[in-house]
Amino acid sequence: MTKTVRSLLFVFVLASLVLAACGGGAATQAPATSAPTKASATSVPTQAVAATPTDVPMMPVVLPEIPEPADVTGDIITAGSSTVFPLSERMAELFQQEGYTGNITVDSIGTGAGFERFCKSGETDISNASRPIKSSEVEACQAIGRQPLEFRVGTDALAVVVNPENDFVTSLTLEQLGKIFSGEYKMWNQVDPSFPAEAIKIYSPGADSGTFDYFIEAVVAPVTKNAEGKADVALGEAALLGLEGAQFSEDDNVLVQGVEGDKYAIGYFGYAYYVEEQGRLKAVSINGVEPNQANVDNGTYPLARPLFIYSDAKIMQEKPQVAAFIAFYLNNLEDNIVDVGYFPAPKPAIDASWGAWLTAVGGVEVNADAVSGDIITAGSSTVFPLSERMAELFQQEGYTGNITVDSIGTGAGFERFCKSGETDISNASRPIKSSEVEACQAIGRQPLEFRVGTDALAVVVNPENDFVTSLTLEQLGKIFSGEYKMWNQVDPSFPAEAIKIYSPGADSGTFDYFIEAVVAPVTKNAEGKADVALGEAALLGLEGAQFSEDDNVLVQGVEGDKYAIGYFGYAYYVEEQGRLKAVSINGVEPNQANVDNGTYPLARPLFIYSDAKIMQEKPQVAAFIAFYLNNLEDNIVDVGYFPAPQSAIDASWGAWLSATK
């Protein structure tokens, strides 16, 4: 299918949403595509709806326009991984075939060298990588004003290859492979006594290659242990680079030729090169598993890794040809990835790449006054204040329909969403469980996850409590499991007063998270392992403990008892902090800095869930979720939560795009 056809399909889907929003009936689901496509506030309805310009209805959501290849020019400079090179080269050729008249440079120099050019000298627009970018490379990028954006483009399986005349090696274990490439085995008969007494000739990518980095970490480091007996990447790298007679090259074609010319040689590189040259080489099974798509897909082949391209939002905005090329790249992966010799990335990863693209080019415009109808949400009491804020803002922006936001707990929210099918959106302070997914599927719903923030649980006491300032996780667990019933059991210096417990109820995601993180570790089973079921039973069985799905009830309870202790979402503490005192955990306060740096031990993700069919049939739901994601940055901290990582927000946008195609 050509990109032009994909664009029209997406246009018709958007048009159907407009018709549904304007009373024209339910939206018709178009065939799935892999991308947002060319659409704008004026072009979409004009192309898809027979109407004069004055009759064109307002679009609920307006996506940025993707220029066609023929509409952009200028240079695009890419460099990096030799593994990603054939894929990027293919996409560059296709982009030019579709009408791009500018110049595209694709250099194969290795992942590390690619990041050097991208992050230090700033010479390139796109960096190809066969490993994730390192923190030191991110810092180098930031030092020159670039914020690297990650686009997952595929999955590679490394192929370990020998000469086709090699009739003795068909399979190696990871340990045998590690000992060969660390130099512990220098002769083939050391690997197996039945093999010939011939020297092993090593061919390897160079140290600037992401392929080399991955191979060291996965294969060589586990057999080059340090003094503490742990796998050591530095020792592994030194061992391989120090091998006498080993040949290294960033050009995989050199490695192919080397192995092809020596009966006793062994090498490794991306599976794509093996596919291209398989008539000249023989692939070795690893741990008895062949490198093929079925084994990569089912997770049994042990040498598989993600592939990426990286760019930067400023580059994509200033050079529209770069943004257009990345969109074209993502749009054409499905039709080309296997042919080039790689494996498709998981769909959520591709969706996240589209989300990153969308964020980089300016996001979407949401017209709240273009939709009407009802939106029904329910679930987590923790997510409630954020969803309530977004509902109020959506209405302030012109939405005239009715939005219901019920605070009933995460579990009860999934009951309504997945069993009775009463709600359009389910708010959750934990990921959906497999049993809940199955319940959704049983009524024809496929839950879509949208990460919206991060919550830190606040453990609180009465402000008159002058003896508790900090507790360890273990002390907290023993309090909420009932092992400590008196404050002086927690610490002899504390008063001999009974501890009064306040907790969210068992339907709450807050309760689930607290049990798993705090109570289960001190309620061990017969095997000495943390036990969630025992932890839940212990807390629910505490005499005198008060439970409520309404966090305001918990606030009032702790506020009214000097010897009380409770916990709930940080947002409720922020709202009521004049009436409560937060307790540090393991000496760390619950604040944004400590959540961001990962030191506060009670932090968790927050979500909303919906379903593609709902979003297509009820355009007001799709528009509200887009509005929700659009407005997180300006509201999340004010409500009392912490921003989710940008990669998680990108994934949420990717899920939204996937659902509305």
C-alpha positions as semicolon CSV with decimal commas, in nm:
position;residue;x (nm);y (nm);z (nm)
1;M;0,000;0,000;0,000
2;T;0,145;0,340;-0,092
3;K;0,175;0,620;0,158
4;T;-0,078;0,827;-0,037
5;V;-0,338;0,554;0,008
6;R;-0,253;0,529;0,377
7;S;-0,301;0,905;0,406
8;L;-0,645;0,887;0,251
9;L;-0,746;0,601;0,478
10;F;-0,651;0,803;0,781
11;V;-0,833;1,104;0,642
12;F;-1,154;0,903;0,610
13;V;-1,125;0,778;0,967
14;L;-1,085;1,132;1,097
15;A;-1,377;1,242;0,885
16;S;-1,592;0,967;1,034
17;L;-1,505;1,093;1,379
18;V;-1,623;1,438;1,276
19;L;-1,949;1,297;1,142
20;A;-2,006;1,103;1,463
21;A;-1,928;1,413;1,668
22;C;-2,180;1,610;1,464
23;G;-2,455;1,352;1,492
24;G;-2,374;1,159;1,178
25;G;-2,370;0,818;1,343
26;A;-2,099;0,590;1,473
27;A;-1,753;0,612;1,325
28;T;-1,659;0,354;1,064
29;Q;-1,334;0,175;1,137
30;A;-1,092;0,194;0,844
31;P;-0,822;-0,063;0,774
32;A;-0,532;-0,027;1,016
33;T;-0,234;0,179;0,911
34;S;0,097;0,222;1,085
35;A;0,114;0,596;1,122
36;P;-0,049;0,930;1,152
37;T;-0,069;1,060;0,800
38;K;-0,113;1,381;0,611
39;A;-0,395;1,570;0,775
40;S;-0,473;1,928;0,862
41;A;-0,768;2,128;0,985
42;T;-0,865;2,230;0,633
43;S;-0,746;1,946;0,413
44;V;-0,904;1,655;0,597
45;P;-1,273;1,744;0,575
46;T;-1,232;1,896;0,229
47;Q;-1,090;1,569;0,094
48;A;-1,320;1,338;0,283
49;V;-1,652;1,520;0,315
50;A;-1,850;1,670;0,029
51;A;-1,897;2,014;0,178
52;T;-1,825;2,372;0,090
53;P;-1,557;2,544;0,299
54;T;-1,824;2,729;0,496
55;D;-1,987;2,397;0,586
56;V;-1,667;2,225;0,700
57;P;-1,714;2,105;1,059
58;M;-1,441;2,170;1,310
59;M;-1,207;1,874;1,367
60;P;-1,206;1,738;1,725
61;V;-0,834;1,664;1,697
62;V;-0,597;1,809;1,436
63;L;-0,277;1,618;1,366
64;P;0,037;1,778;1,229
65;E;0,083;1,745;0,856
66;I;0,345;1,506;0,720
67;P;0,491;1,645;0,398
68;E;0,519;1,404;0,106
69;P;0,880;1,325;0,002
70;A;0,840;1,543;-0,306
71;D;0,733;1,838;-0,090
72;V;1,061;1,869;0,103
73;T;1,421;1,923;0,003
74;G;1,756;2,001;0,164
75;D;2,009;1,761;0,315
76;I;1,957;1,477;0,564
77;I;2,272;1,344;0,731
78;T;2,267;1,011;0,915
79;A;2,549;0,802;1,056
80;G;2,610;0,527;1,307
81;S;2,548;0,157;1,349
82;S;2,663;-0,074;1,072
83;T;2,377;-0,302;1,175
84;V;2,110;-0,037;1,120
85;F;2,287;0,084;0,804
86;P;2,112;-0,148;0,552
87;L;1,770;-0,054;0,689
88;S;1,841;0,320;0,682
89;E;1,994;0,286;0,337
90;R;1,678;0,110;0,212
91;M;1,456;0,382;0,358
92;A;1,671;0,655;0,204
93;E;1,642;0,491;-0,138
94;L;1,264;0,455;-0,106
95;F;1,229;0,815;0,012
96;Q;1,411;0,934;-0,298
97;Q;1,207;0,703;-0,521
98;E;0,893;0,868;-0,380
99;G;1,010;1,208;-0,503
100;Y;1,258;1,351;-0,253
101;T;1,514;1,556;-0,448
102;G;1,746;1,646;-0,163
103;N;2,061;1,463;-0,058
104;I;2,061;1,185;0,205
105;T;2,391;1,067;0,351
106;V;2,393;0,733;0,537
107;D;2,733;0,649;0,687
108;S;2,822;0,316;0,850
109;I;3,071;0,405;1,125
110;G;2,949;0,217;1,433
111;T;2,702;0,315;1,704
112;G;2,955;0,486;1,931
113;A;3,109;0,689;1,650
114;G;2,761;0,781;1,533
115;F;2,676;0,926;1,874
116;E;3,008;1,114;1,867
117;R;2,901;1,290;1,548
118;F;2,548;1,348;1,671
119;C;2,616;1,449;2,030
120;K;2,960;1,612;2,025
121;S;3,028;1,766;1,686
122;G;2,658;1,799;1,601
123;E;2,726;1,705;1,239
124;T;2,437;1,465;1,185
125;D;2,057;1,488;1,193
126;I;1,993;1,121;1,272
127;S;2,207;0,873;1,462
128;N;2,163;0,501;1,387
129;A;2,218;0,275;1,688
130;S;2,213;-0,094;1,773
131;R;2,198;-0,021;2,146
132;P;2,022;0,242;2,360
133;I;2,203;0,571;2,400
134;K;2,425;0,589;2,711
135;S;2,378;0,851;2,983
136;S;2,720;0,998;2,902
137;E;2,611;1,038;2,539
138;V;2,285;1,204;2,645
139;E;2,488;1,449;2,854
140;A;2,715;1,519;2,556
141;C;2,406;1,589;2,343
142;Q;2,261;1,820;2,606
143;A;2,589;2,009;2,626
144;I;2,541;2,121;2,263
145;G;2,170;2,189;2,304
146;R;2,032;1,859;2,176
147;Q;1,785;1,633;2,355
148;P;1,804;1,292;2,186
149;L;1,471;1,140;2,085
150;E;1,458;0,762;2,055
151;F;1,275;0,585;1,771
152;R;1,266;0,204;1,794
153;V;1,276;0,067;1,438
154;G;1,327;-0,307;1,468
155;T;1,487;-0,605;1,634
156;D;1,812;-0,766;1,531
157;A;1,937;-1,114;1,603
158;L;2,313;-1,144;1,599
159;A;2,431;-1,425;1,374
160;V;2,738;-1,625;1,477
161;V;2,889;-1,758;1,155
162;V;3,155;-1,999;1,038
163;N;3,295;-2,093;0,700
164;P;3,055;-2,314;0,496
165;E;3,332;-2,576;0,473
166;N;3,334;-2,603;0,851
167;D;3,167;-2,944;0,897
168;F;3,220;-2,980;1,272
169;V;3,043;-2,679;1,429
170;T;2,664;-2,667;1,410
171;S;2,577;-2,537;1,757
172;L;2,759;-2,368;2,046
173;T;2,650;-2,279;2,395
174;L;2,677;-1,920;2,513
175;E;2,951;-2,032;2,752
176;Q;3,152;-2,196;2,472
177;L;3,110;-1,885;2,260
178;G;3,224;-1,664;2,547
179;K;3,533;-1,875;2,603
180;I;3,620;-1,860;2,232
181;F;3,589;-1,481;2,212
182;S;3,764;-1,422;2,545
183;G;4,063;-1,630;2,432
184;E;4,020;-1,904;2,691
185;Y;3,971;-2,143;2,399
186;K;4,233;-2,082;2,130
187;M;4,202;-2,417;1,951
188;W;3,888;-2,581;1,817
189;N;3,960;-2,907;2,002
190;Q;3,945;-2,711;2,330
191;V;3,582;-2,632;2,252
192;D;3,509;-3,002;2,187
193;P;3,764;-3,286;2,174
194;S;3,602;-3,412;1,853
195;F;3,683;-3,086;1,676
196;P;4,013;-3,055;1,483
197;A;4,329;-2,932;1,655
198;E;4,330;-2,611;1,454
199;A;4,368;-2,253;1,573
200;I;4,047;-2,049;1,595
201;K;4,055;-1,734;1,384
202;I;3,842;-1,452;1,530
203;Y;3,651;-1,190;1,329
204;S;3,465;-0,920;1,524
205;P;3,313;-0,577;1,480
206;G;3,526;-0,300;1,627
207;A;3,487;-0,139;1,969
208;D;3,287;0,155;1,827
209;S;3,013;-0,081;1,717
210;G;2,693;-0,135;1,913
211;T;2,717;-0,495;1,792
212;F;3,049;-0,527;1,975
213;D;2,904;-0,369;2,293
214;Y;2,608;-0,605;2,290
215;F;2,821;-0,914;2,223
216;I;3,059;-0,827;2,508
217;E;2,772;-0,780;2,752
218;A;2,574;-1,088;2,646
219;V;2,852;-1,335;2,562
220;V;3,204;-1,244;2,677
221;A;3,149;-1,065;3,010
222;P;2,973;-1,365;3,173
223;V;3,295;-1,572;3,136
224;T;3,537;-1,291;3,227
225;K;3,449;-1,249;3,592
226;N;3,612;-1,004;3,831
227;A;3,756;-1,072;4,175
228;E;3,404;-1,077;4,321
229;G;3,298;-1,346;4,074
230;K;3,069;-1,113;3,879
231;A;3,048;-1,072;3,501
232;D;3,275;-0,784;3,404
233;V;3,218;-0,590;3,080
234;A;3,552;-0,407;3,100
235;L;3,743;-0,733;3,143
236;G;3,545;-0,890;2,859
237;E;3,620;-0,602;2,625
238;A;3,991;-0,611;2,712
239;A;4,001;-0,989;2,659
240;L;3,848;-0,977;2,312
241;L;4,044;-0,672;2,196
242;G;4,364;-0,831;2,322
243;L;4,329;-1,155;2,127
244;E;4,636;-1,215;1,913
245;G;4,549;-1,237;1,544
246;A;4,186;-1,130;1,589
247;Q;4,053;-0,910;1,309
248;F;3,826;-0,613;1,386
249;S;3,627;-0,394;1,149
250;E;3,331;-0,154;1,160
251;D;3,247;-0,277;0,809
252;D;3,057;-0,604;0,835
253;N;3,142;-0,686;0,473
254;V;3,506;-0,715;0,577
255;L;3,403;-0,968;0,843
256;V;3,197;-1,164;0,591
257;Q;3,493;-1,186;0,355
258;G;3,727;-1,287;0,637
259;V;3,513;-1,577;0,758
260;E;3,437;-1,681;0,401
261;G;3,809;-1,713;0,332
262;D;3,914;-1,925;0,631
263;K;3,778;-2,272;0,714
264;Y;3,862;-2,231;1,083
265;A;3,729;-1,876;1,128
266;I;3,433;-1,765;1,337
267;G;3,266;-1,425;1,349
268;Y;2,946;-1,246;1,439
269;F;2,739;-0,953;1,310
270;G;2,381;-0,850;1,248
271;Y;2,145;-1,116;1,112
272;A;2,080;-0,896;0,807
273;Y;2,433;-0,949;0,687
274;Y;2,398;-1,323;0,726
275;V;2,074;-1,316;0,526
276;E;2,247;-1,120;0,253
277;E;2,551;-1,346;0,247
278;Q;2,410;-1,679;0,366
279;G;2,525;-1,858;0,052
280;R;2,883;-1,776;0,156
281;L;2,850;-1,849;0,531
282;K;2,701;-2,095;0,778
283;A;2,505;-1,974;1,081
284;V;2,570;-2,147;1,415
285;S;2,283;-2,228;1,649
286;I;2,323;-2,089;2,001
287;N;2,217;-2,312;2,289
288;G;2,062;-2,530;2,019
289;V;1,841;-2,249;1,885
290;E;1,869;-2,124;1,527
291;P;1,869;-1,747;1,452
292;N;1,538;-1,713;1,268
293;Q;1,225;-1,502;1,297
294;A;1,017;-1,763;1,478
295;N;1,281;-1,806;1,747
296;V;1,333;-1,431;1,788
297;D;0,955;-1,378;1,813
298;N;0,909;-1,650;2,074
299;G;1,207;-1,526;2,275
300;T;1,410;-1,846;2,260
301;Y;1,704;-1,717;2,055
302;P;1,947;-1,570;2,310
303;L;2,121;-1,311;2,092
304;A;1,853;-1,061;1,992
305;R;1,855;-0,685;2,054
306;P;1,660;-0,366;1,970
307;L;1,752;-0,128;1,686
308;F;1,704;0,248;1,696
309;I;1,742;0,577;1,520
310;Y;1,782;0,897;1,723
311;S;1,711;1,259;1,637
312;D;1,617;1,581;1,818
313;A;1,295;1,786;1,822
314;K;1,471;2,111;1,730
315;I;1,634;1,946;1,429
316;M;1,300;1,801;1,318
317;Q;1,127;2,138;1,350
318;E;1,401;2,336;1,175
319;K;1,456;2,075;0,903
320;P;1,114;1,948;0,796
321;Q;1,282;1,701;0,560
322;V;1,421;1,519;0,865
323;A;1,076;1,496;1,029
324;A;0,928;1,380;0,699
325;F;1,198;1,117;0,653
326;I;1,154;0,976;1,005
327;A;0,776;0,954;0,952
328;F;0,836;0,784;0,617
329;Y;1,084;0,547;0,785
330;L;0,831;0,444;1,051
331;N;0,550;0,423;0,796
332;N;0,742;0,179;0,577
333;L;0,894;-0,051;0,838
334;E;0,623;-0,315;0,815
335;D;0,680;-0,365;0,442
336;N;1,061;-0,368;0,452
337;I;1,203;-0,480;0,786
338;V;1,195;-0,855;0,720
339;D;1,313;-0,816;0,362
340;V;1,620;-0,624;0,482
341;G;1,695;-0,907;0,723
342;Y;1,566;-0,788;1,061
343;F;1,263;-0,859;1,274
344;P;0,974;-0,624;1,355
345;A;0,988;-0,441;1,687
346;P;0,695;-0,505;1,924
347;K;0,393;-0,292;1,834
348;P;0,401;-0,091;2,160
349;A;0,759;0,009;2,079
350;I;0,662;0,127;1,730
351;D;0,363;0,311;1,879
352;A;0,602;0,483;2,122
353;S;0,821;0,586;1,828
354;W;0,520;0,750;1,666
355;G;0,443;0,920;1,995
356;A;0,798;1,059;2,008
357;W;0,758;1,184;1,650
358;L;0,427;1,350;1,730
359;T;0,570;1,521;2,038
360;A;0,875;1,640;1,845
361;V;0,677;1,811;1,569
362;G;0,444;1,998;1,802
363;G;0,177;1,754;1,915
364;V;-0,192;1,778;1,832
365;E;-0,454;2,049;1,856
366;V;-0,772;1,950;2,042
367;N;-1,096;2,139;1,986
368;A;-1,309;2,056;2,288
369;D;-1,609;2,241;2,144
370;A;-1,617;2,014;1,837
371;V;-1,749;1,712;2,030
372;S;-2,041;1,635;2,256
373;G;-2,201;1,331;2,416
374;D;-2,117;1,159;2,744
375;I;-1,780;1,044;2,879
376;I;-1,789;0,803;3,173
377;T;-1,477;0,740;3,381
378;A;-1,427;0,558;3,710
379;G;-1,154;0,394;3,913
380;S;-0,858;0,488;4,124
381;S;-0,907;0,742;4,401
382;T;-0,545;0,838;4,345
383;V;-0,594;0,926;3,978
384;F;-0,931;1,087;4,058
385;P;-0,804;1,443;4,128
386;L;-0,604;1,446;3,805
387;S;-0,894;1,317;3,594
388;E;-1,130;1,556;3,768
389;R;-0,898;1,848;3,685
390;M;-0,879;1,743;3,320
391;A;-1,257;1,705;3,298
392;E;-1,306;2,058;3,436
393;L;-1,051;2,203;3,191
394;F;-1,209;2,016;2,898
395;Q;-1,543;2,169;2,981
396;Q;-1,389;2,513;3,026
397;E;-1,245;2,477;2,674
398;G;-1,594;2,437;2,529
399;Y;-1,700;2,073;2,571
400;T;-2,075;2,077;2,629
401;G;-2,128;1,709;2,700
402;N;-2,135;1,537;3,036
403;I;-1,825;1,388;3,201
404;T;-1,861;1,156;3,498
405;V;-1,552;1,090;3,711
406;D;-1,614;0,838;3,991
407;S;-1,364;0,754;4,266
408;I;-1,426;0,387;4,346
409;G;-1,080;0,227;4,354
410;T;-0,871;0,073;4,076
411;G;-1,012;-0,279;4,108
412;A;-1,373;-0,160;4,112
413;G;-1,295;0,064;3,814
414;F;-1,174;-0,235;3,612
415;E;-1,488;-0,423;3,718
416;R;-1,701;-0,153;3,557
417;F;-1,479;-0,124;3,251
418;C;-1,406;-0,491;3,185
419;K;-1,708;-0,679;3,316
420;S;-2,017;-0,461;3,297
421;G;-1,872;-0,238;3,023
422;E;-2,029;0,070;3,181
423;T;-1,733;0,308;3,151
424;D;-1,530;0,457;2,866
425;I;-1,214;0,520;3,067
426;S;-1,077;0,337;3,369
427;N;-0,846;0,524;3,607
428;A;-0,578;0,306;3,766
429;S;-0,290;0,338;4,010
430;R;-0,142;0,005;3,900
431;P;-0,109;-0,178;3,568
432;I;-0,409;-0,385;3,462
433;K;-0,391;-0,751;3,568
434;S;-0,401;-1,037;3,317
435;S;-0,731;-1,155;3,465
436;E;-0,879;-0,810;3,406
437;V;-0,750;-0,807;3,048
438;E;-0,923;-1,142;2,993
439;A;-1,244;-1,003;3,140
440;C;-1,223;-0,707;2,902
441;Q;-1,162;-0,935;2,605
442;A;-1,461;-1,146;2,701
443;I;-1,688;-0,846;2,635
444;G;-1,503;-0,743;2,319
445;R;-1,273;-0,480;2,469
446;Q;-0,894;-0,464;2,432
447;P;-0,765;-0,233;2,705
448;L;-0,526;0,039;2,590
449;E;-0,286;0,178;2,848
450;F;-0,205;0,549;2,877
451;R;0,060;0,642;3,133
452;V;-0,031;0,982;3,278
453;G;0,202;1,039;3,571
454;T;0,391;0,912;3,872
455;D;0,262;0,906;4,226
456;A;0,454;0,887;4,547
457;L;0,259;0,736;4,831
458;A;0,266;0,953;5,140
459;V;0,276;0,788;5,481
460;V;0,118;1,035;5,723
461;V;0,067;1,085;6,093
462;N;-0,119;1,341;6,302
463;P;0,059;1,681;6,314
464;E;0,063;1,654;6,695
465;N;0,271;1,336;6,665
466;D;0,611;1,464;6,780
467;F;0,793;1,131;6,795
468;V;0,772;0,988;6,438
469;T;0,969;1,165;6,167
470;S;1,104;0,871;5,969
471;L;1,036;0,498;5,943
472;T;1,214;0,221;5,759
473;L;1,021;0,007;5,511
474;E;1,060;-0,284;5,752
475;Q;0,915;-0,087;6,045
476;L;0,628;0,028;5,824
477;G;0,562;-0,329;5,713
478;K;0,553;-0,453;6,070
479;I;0,310;-0,177;6,167
480;F;0,066;-0,251;5,885
481;S;0,095;-0,629;5,922
482;G;0,007;-0,605;6,291
483;E;0,343;-0,731;6,420
484;Y;0,382;-0,393;6,591
485;K;0,060;-0,294;6,766
486;M;0,207;-0,035;7,003
487;W;0,426;0,262;6,914
488;N;0,692;0,161;7,168
489;Q;0,733;-0,167;6,979
490;V;0,846;0,037;6,679
491;D;1,100;0,225;6,892
492;P;1,138;0,205;7,271
493;S;1,154;0,585;7,287
494;F;0,804;0,612;7,140
495;P;0,500;0,624;7,374
496;A;0,327;0,308;7,491
497;E;0,015;0,389;7,292
498;A;-0,182;0,170;7,052
499;I;-0,125;0,236;6,684
500;K;-0,443;0,327;6,495
501;I;-0,434;0,215;6,131
502;Y;-0,598;0,396;5,837
503;S;-0,573;0,236;5,494
504;P;-0,737;0,245;5,151
505;G;-0,965;-0,051;5,091
506;A;-0,882;-0,372;4,906
507;D;-1,034;-0,242;4,580
508;S;-0,777;0,035;4,568
509;G;-0,464;0,021;4,354
510;T;-0,298;0,212;4,638
511;F;-0,375;-0,081;4,869
512;D;-0,239;-0,333;4,616
513;Y;0,082;-0,137;4,572
514;F;0,131;-0,087;4,946
515;I;0,082;-0,457;5,016
516;E;0,336;-0,555;4,750
517;A;0,597;-0,293;4,839
518;V;0,562;-0,274;5,219
519;V;0,360;-0,549;5,388
520;A;0,440;-0,860;5,179
521;P;0,817;-0,840;5,247
522;V;0,754;-0,889;5,620
523;T;0,479;-1,153;5,583
524;K;0,684;-1,439;5,445
525;N;0,550;-1,782;5,355
526;A;0,686;-2,121;5,460
527;E;0,961;-2,091;5,199
528;G;1,075;-1,760;5,345
529;K;0,952;-1,558;5,047
530;A;0,747;-1,237;5,052
531;D;0,381;-1,330;5,020
532;V;0,125;-1,083;4,887
533;A;-0,175;-1,295;4,991
534;L;-0,047;-1,324;5,347
535;G;0,028;-0,952;5,353
536;E;-0,322;-0,865;5,237
537;A;-0,480;-1,096;5,493
538;A;-0,263;-0,952;5,770
539;L;-0,360;-0,591;5,700
540;L;-0,728;-0,660;5,638
541;G;-0,740;-0,865;5,958
542;L;-0,606;-0,592;6,185
543;E;-0,845;-0,524;6,470
544;G;-0,963;-0,163;6,473
545;A;-0,810;-0,075;6,137
546;Q;-1,019;0,161;5,925
547;F;-1,048;0,110;5,549
548;S;-1,199;0,339;5,288
549;E;-1,186;0,391;4,912
550;D;-1,234;0,763;4,985
551;D;-0,899;0,914;5,076
552;N;-1,074;1,211;5,238
553;V;-1,206;0,970;5,502
554;L;-0,849;0,858;5,572
555;V;-0,729;1,218;5,597
556;Q;-1,001;1,298;5,850
557;G;-0,925;0,983;6,049
558;V;-0,553;1,052;6,086
559;E;-0,620;1,420;6,152
560;G;-0,843;1,325;6,442
561;D;-0,613;1,083;6,626
562;K;-0,266;1,169;6,762
563;Y;-0,157;0,804;6,747
564;A;-0,293;0,727;6,400
565;I;-0,095;0,644;6,087
566;G;-0,218;0,612;5,730
567;Y;-0,111;0,625;5,368
568;F;-0,250;0,744;5,036
569;G;-0,146;0,923;4,719
570;Y;0,091;1,217;4,759
571;A;-0,170;1,444;4,598
572;Y;-0,394;1,408;4,900
573;Y;-0,109;1,494;5,131
574;V;-0,031;1,807;4,923
575;E;-0,396;1,908;4,941
576;E;-0,420;1,846;5,316
577;Q;-0,062;1,898;5,433
578;G;-0,166;2,165;5,681
579;R;-0,368;1,898;5,862
580;L;-0,115;1,611;5,839
581;K;0,256;1,534;5,874
582;A;0,438;1,325;5,614
583;V;0,681;1,060;5,736
584;S;1,015;1,007;5,563
585;I;1,075;0,648;5,447
586;N;1,427;0,510;5,492
587;G;1,523;0,867;5,571
588;V;1,396;1,000;5,236
589;E;1,118;1,260;5,214
590;P;0,834;1,221;4,961
591;N;0,905;1,514;4,727
592;Q;0,958;1,566;4,356
593;A;1,338;1,574;4,372
594;N;1,350;1,239;4,551
595;V;1,095;1,078;4,319
596;D;1,285;1,207;4,015
597;N;1,621;1,077;4,139
598;G;1,472;0,741;4,234
599;T;1,561;0,754;4,604
600;Y;1,206;0,766;4,744
601;P;1,102;0,401;4,780
602;L;0,724;0,442;4,752
603;A;0,664;0,575;4,401
604;R;0,444;0,416;4,132
605;P;0,302;0,482;3,784
606;L;-0,048;0,619;3,722
607;F;-0,265;0,525;3,423
608;I;-0,590;0,568;3,241
609;Y;-0,722;0,287;3,020
610;S;-0,963;0,289;2,728
611;D;-1,033;0,084;2,416
612;A;-0,985;0,160;2,044
613;K;-1,343;0,072;1,953
614;I;-1,476;0,308;2,220
615;M;-1,246;0,586;2,100
616;Q;-1,355;0,538;1,738
617;E;-1,728;0,517;1,813
618;K;-1,722;0,799;2,071
619;P;-1,498;1,073;1,930
620;Q;-1,548;1,273;2,248
621;V;-1,354;1,003;2,435
622;A;-1,065;1,013;2,187
623;A;-1,062;1,393;2,204
624;F;-1,070;1,393;2,585
625;I;-0,777;1,150;2,610
626;A;-0,577;1,364;2,364
627;F;-0,666;1,673;2,570
628;Y;-0,565;1,488;2,888
629;L;-0,221;1,399;2,747
630;N;-0,179;1,749;2,600
631;N;-0,233;1,916;2,936
632;L;-0,035;1,691;3,169
633;E;0,278;1,905;3,170
634;D;0,092;2,215;3,290
635;N;-0,116;2,042;3,557
636;I;0,045;1,724;3,692
637;V;0,263;1,892;3,956
638;D;-0,009;2,136;4,058
639;V;-0,247;1,848;4,123
640;G;0,018;1,687;4,343
641;Y;0,180;1,420;4,128
642;F;0,503;1,388;3,937
643;P;0,553;1,378;3,560
644;A;0,592;1,037;3,397
645;P;0,914;0,983;3,199
646;Q;0,892;1,137;2,852
647;S;0,934;0,792;2,696
648;A;0,619;0,678;2,880
649;I;0,421;0,981;2,761
650;D;0,544;0,913;2,407
651;A;0,416;0,557;2,442
652;S;0,078;0,695;2,552
653;W;0,061;0,917;2,244
654;G;0,159;0,618;2,034
655;A;-0,128;0,417;2,183
656;W;-0,365;0,705;2,111
657;L;-0,253;0,726;1,748
658;S;-0,284;0,351;1,707
659;A;-0,637;0,356;1,851
660;T;-0,766;0,639;1,633
661;K;-0,641;0,512;1,297
